[in-house]
Amino acid sequence: MSAEHPLSEQVALVERKIEVRRARTRRHWQEVQSDVHRIAERGARWTPLVGVVAVALLGYRLARQRSGTSALGVRRAGKASLFAPAVALATTALRIAFSPQGKEVWNAWRRARAGPP
């Protein structure tokens, strides 16, 4: 704020900025509420909830581990662990399977197996 403008103009400018921020926040809140209602109307999917619960359980398990051990397994010298690549492969497969494209491939495969109508 410059000293050229009187204090009342500076206050008015700050109040306008605050009102713009309030209006933006109100608009964002209404958008979030409408998105939540839209999701609730079409029915929530259970897979994200399962993912959240699984991550929470893994976090709880990691937190309860003794400080000297790892929840993912102790790596021995010279022996490669297959746990991390297997988890990465499984999570990637699940993400692909539950994606819209994965569902479409599954539906096409089922239609092909069912034969012509």
CORWO-V689926 format. One record per backbone hydrogen bond with DSSP energy under -0.5 kcal/mol. CO is the residue of the C=O (numbers start at 0). NH is the residue of the N-H. E is the energy in kcal/mol with one decimal. If there is no record, write none. Layout:
CO;NH;E, CO;NH;E
This chain:
1;4;-0.6, 5;8;-0.6, 5;9;-1.8, 6;10;-2.5, 7;11;-2.1, 8;12;-2.3, 9;13;-2.2, 10;14;-2.5, 11;15;-2.1, 12;16;-2.2, 13;17;-2.3, 14;18;-2.3, 15;19;-2.3, 16;20;-2.2, 17;21;-2.4, 18;22;-2.5, 19;23;-2.3, 20;24;-2.6, 21;25;-2.7, 22;26;-2.4, 23;27;-2.5, 24;28;-2.5, 25;29;-2.3, 26;30;-2.1, 27;31;-2.4, 28;32;-2.5, 29;33;-2.3, 30;34;-2.2, 31;35;-2.5, 32;36;-2.4, 33;37;-2.2, 34;38;-2.4, 35;39;-2.5, 36;40;-2.1, 37;41;-1.6, 38;42;-0.7, 45;49;-2.2, 46;50;-2.2, 47;51;-2.3, 48;52;-2.4, 49;53;-2.6, 50;54;-2.4, 51;55;-2.3, 52;56;-2.6, 53;57;-2.4, 54;58;-2.6, 55;59;-2.4, 56;60;-2.6, 57;61;-2.6, 58;62;-2.1, 59;63;-1.6, 60;64;-0.7, 61;64;-0.7, 65;68;-1.4, 69;72;-1.1, 75;78;-1.9, 77;79;-0.5, 81;85;-1.7, 82;86;-2.4, 83;87;-2.5, 84;88;-2.5, 85;89;-2.4, 86;90;-2.7, 87;91;-2.1, 88;92;-2.3, 89;93;-2.4, 90;94;-2.4, 91;95;-2.3, 92;96;-2.7, 93;97;-2.3, 95;98;-0.9, 98;102;-2.5, 99;103;-2.0, 100;104;-2.3, 101;105;-2.3, 102;106;-2.6, 103;107;-2.4, 104;108;-2.4, 105;109;-2.4, 106;110;-2.4, 107;111;-2.3, 108;112;-2.1, 109;113;-1.9, 110;114;-1.0
